[in-house]
């Protein structure tokens, strides 16, 4: 298969990428590629954003903040906001590079404090050149293939790859990475409950048969039932009924179904029995719930 042209890497600019991280947002401003066919230089300048380059081949120097740094293949180099810099290609072995730029705007983190800590450390570090950044090279080549081929779903793939590029750039730039938060470990009992919950959701229309659920998870009915109640405080039957009622509420509001149809869709063969249980759990009949638009208390 023929390798996709790297000249098309700049076609990524046709996509508006505004990336959201927990604690930061980022707008990708531009992507580009220099082939290194001839000598080049971009002269001293500054940016109000981050500019990152990856050396594909050749040699040169990166002049930043009054210092010269040698460049070679597989080097990643970074100019942060307001850092005066220029790139000077070697005349004998001109630089071929991928380059891209983006902003990083701080937001209040909600859950993923690991990414917040990572990008904070990236902003504060003074690291300029990262040698042997081959992991990032693979991501950039993947981006290049996606924009060249434009297969179904390429926009989503490119957005996710762009996020990974920013994360990997930060990881490689920070010499001492902050400690990652420990994984949330689920107990065997919690995993069992999750499996039963998913089974109940997938089989809402079916009558509740504990024997069939126990067969799915390879446990006895007694052991399964005792474990489920120990974790949730509810029996599987009561949990399943509450789940069916919640699904019925959604159907009553979102679909133009008769009460009997809603009862059938949630596994109740008797509409009267369904209405009785619905009133018991919500304080309203199914028709009253629908008329009030889901408002149970007025």
C-alpha positions in Angstrom: 0.0 0.0 0.0 1.3 3.4 -0.9 2.3 5.7 1.9 0.0 8.7 2.3 1.5 12.1 1.3 2.7 14.1 4.3 1.9 17.3 2.3 -1.7 16.7 3.2 -1.0 17.0 7.0 -1.9 20.7 6.7 -5.4 19.6 5.6 -6.0 19.1 9.3 -6.5 22.9 9.4 -9.9 22.3 7.7 -11.2 20.9 11.0 -12.0 23.2 13.9 -10.7 21.3 16.9 -11.7 22.6 20.3 -10.6 20.0 22.8 -12.0 19.6 26.3 -10.1 18.2 29.2 -11.1 18.1 32.8 -9.4 21.3 34.1 -8.3 22.6 30.7 -9.7 23.5 27.3 -7.6 23.8 24.1 -8.1 25.2 20.6 -5.8 23.8 18.0 -4.8 26.7 15.9 -2.8 25.2 13.0 -1.0 22.1 11.7 1.8 22.1 9.2 4.6 20.2 7.4 8.0 21.3 6.0 9.4 18.7 3.6 13.1 19.7 4.2 13.8 19.7 0.4 15.7 23.0 0.7 17.3 25.2 3.4 14.9 27.3 5.5 14.7 29.6 8.5 11.7 31.3 10.2 13.5 34.1 12.0 12.9 35.4 15.6 9.3 35.8 16.7 7.0 35.0 19.6 3.5 33.5 20.0 0.7 33.8 22.5 0.2 30.1 22.3 2.1 26.8 22.4 4.0 25.7 19.2 5.4 22.2 19.0 7.6 20.7 16.3 8.7 17.1 15.6 11.8 16.5 13.5 11.3 13.8 10.8 14.7 14.1 9.3 17.6 16.4 8.9 19.5 18.7 11.3 19.3 22.3 12.5 19.2 24.5 15.5 16.4 25.9 17.7 17.2 29.4 19.1 15.0 30.1 22.1 15.3 32.6 25.0 18.8 33.6 23.8 20.2 30.0 23.6 20.9 27.7 20.7 19.9 24.1 20.9 20.9 21.5 18.3 18.1 19.5 16.5 18.2 16.1 15.0 15.7 13.4 13.7 13.1 12.3 16.3 13.5 15.4 18.5 10.4 17.2 19.7 10.9 20.9 20.5 8.5 23.4 22.1 8.0 27.1 22.2 5.7 28.3 25.0 3.7 31.5 25.0 5.9 34.7 24.8 9.2 32.7 24.3 11.3 34.4 21.6 12.5 31.8 19.2 13.5 30.8 15.7 14.3 27.6 13.8 17.3 27.4 11.5 17.6 24.4 9.2 21.0 22.9 8.2 22.0 23.6 4.7 23.6 20.2 4.2 20.7 18.2 5.8 17.6 20.5 5.8 15.0 19.9 8.5 11.8 18.1 7.7 9.3 18.7 10.5 5.7 18.3 11.5 4.5 21.3 13.5 1.3 22.3 15.3 0.0 24.9 17.8 -2.6 25.2 20.4 -3.9 27.2 23.4 -4.4 25.9 26.9 -7.0 27.6 29.0 -7.5 26.7 32.7 -10.9 25.7 33.9 -12.0 24.3 37.3 -11.5 20.6 37.3 -14.4 18.4 38.2 -13.3 14.8 38.3 -10.1 14.0 36.4 -7.5 15.8 38.6 -4.7 13.7 36.9 -5.0 15.6 33.7 -5.3 18.9 35.5 -2.0 18.2 37.4 -0.3 17.1 34.2 -1.1 20.2 32.1 -0.3 22.5 35.1 3.1 20.8 35.3 3.6 21.2 31.5 2.8 24.9 31.6 5.3 25.4 34.4 8.2 23.3 33.0 11.1 24.9 31.1 11.9 21.8 29.1 12.6 22.8 25.4 13.8 19.7 23.5 12.8 16.1 24.1 15.0 13.5 22.3 13.7 10.3 20.8 10.0 11.3 20.9 9.1 8.3 18.8 5.7 7.6 20.5 4.5 11.0 19.3 5.8 10.2 15.8 3.4 7.3 15.6 0.5 9.5 16.6 1.4 12.1 14.0 1.7 9.6 11.2 -1.7 8.2 12.3 -3.2 11.7 12.1 -1.7 12.1 8.6 -3.3 8.8 7.5 -6.7 9.8 8.8 -6.7 13.2 7.0 -5.4 11.6 3.8 -7.9 8.8 3.7 -10.9 10.5 5.3 -12.7 7.2 6.1 -16.0 7.2 7.9 -15.5 8.4 11.5 -12.3 10.2 10.7 -13.3 13.4 12.4 -13.8 11.7 15.7 -10.6 9.7 15.3 -8.6 12.9 14.6 -10.1 14.6 17.6 -9.1 11.8 19.9 -5.7 11.6 18.3 -5.2 15.3 18.8 -6.1 15.0 22.5 -3.5 12.2 22.8 -0.9 14.3 21.1 -1.4 17.1 23.7 -1.3 14.6 26.5 1.8 12.8 25.3 3.6 16.1 24.6 2.9 17.1 28.2 4.0 13.7 29.6 7.3 13.9 27.7 8.0 17.5 28.7 7.6 17.0 32.4 10.7 15.4 33.9 9.0 14.3 37.1 5.4 13.4 36.4 2.9 14.0 39.2 1.6 10.8 40.9 -1.4 9.4 39.2 -4.5 8.8 41.3 -5.1 5.1 42.2 -7.5 3.2 40.1 -11.0 2.7 41.5 -11.0 -1.0 42.4 -14.3 -2.8 42.2 -14.8 -5.7 44.5 -16.0 -9.1 43.2 -19.4 -8.4 44.7 -19.7 -4.9 43.1 -18.8 -6.4 39.7 -21.5 -9.0 40.2 -24.1 -6.4 40.9 -23.0 -4.5 37.8 -23.4 -7.6 35.7 -26.9 -8.3 37.1 -27.9 -4.6 36.6 -26.9 -4.8 32.9 -28.7 -8.1 32.4 -31.9 -6.6 33.9 -31.6 -3.5 31.6 -31.0 -5.7 28.5 -34.0 -7.9 29.3 -36.5 -5.4 30.5 -39.4 -7.1 28.5 -38.7 -10.5 29.9 -40.3 -11.9 33.1 -38.0 -11.9 36.0 -36.5 -15.4 36.6 -33.8 -15.6 39.1 -32.8 -19.1 37.8 -31.9 -17.6 34.4 -29.9 -14.7 35.9 -28.0 -17.1 38.1 -27.1 -19.2 35.1 -25.7 -16.2 33.3 -23.3 -15.4 36.1 -22.6 -19.1 37.1 -23.8 -18.8 40.7 -26.5 -20.4 42.7 -29.7 -18.4 43.1 -29.2 -18.2 46.9 -25.6 -17.0 46.7 -26.5 -14.5 44.0 -29.5 -13.1 45.9 -27.6 -12.8 49.2 -24.7 -11.0 47.5 -26.9 -8.6 45.6 -28.8 -7.6 48.7 -25.6 -7.2 50.7 -24.3 -4.7 48.2 -27.5 -2.8 47.2 -29.7 -3.2 50.3 -32.4 -4.4 47.9 -33.7 -7.7 46.6 -33.2 -8.4 42.9 -37.0 -8.4 42.4 -37.5 -4.9 44.0 -34.5 -3.6 42.2 -35.8 -4.9 38.9 -39.2 -3.4 39.6 -37.7 0.1 40.3 -35.7 -0.2 37.1 -38.7 -1.1 35.1 -40.7 1.9 36.6 -37.8 4.3 35.7 -37.8 3.0 32.1 -41.6 3.3 32.0 -41.3 6.9 33.0 -39.0 7.6 30.1 -41.3 5.9 27.7 -44.3 7.8 28.9 -42.6 11.1 28.2 -40.7 10.3 25.1 -42.9 8.0 23.1 -46.5 8.1 22.0 -47.3 4.8 23.4 -50.5 3.6 25.1 -50.3 2.7 28.7 -50.7 -1.0 27.7 -47.8 -0.6 25.3 -45.6 0.9 28.0 -46.6 -1.9 30.3 -45.6 -4.5 27.6 -42.3 -2.7 26.8 -41.3 -2.9 30.5 -42.2 -6.6 30.9 -45.7 -6.2 32.5 -48.2 -8.5 30.8 -51.1 -7.0 32.8 -51.6 -3.2 32.3 -53.6 -3.0 35.5 -50.8 -4.5 37.6 -48.4 -2.1 35.9 -50.5 0.9 36.8 -50.8 -0.3 40.4 -47.1 -0.6 40.8 -46.4 2.6 39.0 -48.7 4.5 41.4 -47.1 2.9 44.3 -43.6 4.0 43.3 -44.4 7.4 41.9 -47.6 8.5 43.6 -49.3 9.0 40.3 -51.0 6.9 37.7 -49.2 6.5 34.4 -51.7 8.8 32.7 -51.3 11.5 35.4 -47.5 11.2 35.1 -47.7 11.8 31.4 -50.1 14.7 31.7 -47.9 16.4 34.2 -44.8 16.0 32.0 -43.0 13.9 34.6 -43.6 16.2 37.5 -44.5 14.0 40.4 -45.0 16.6 43.0 -47.0 19.8 42.4 
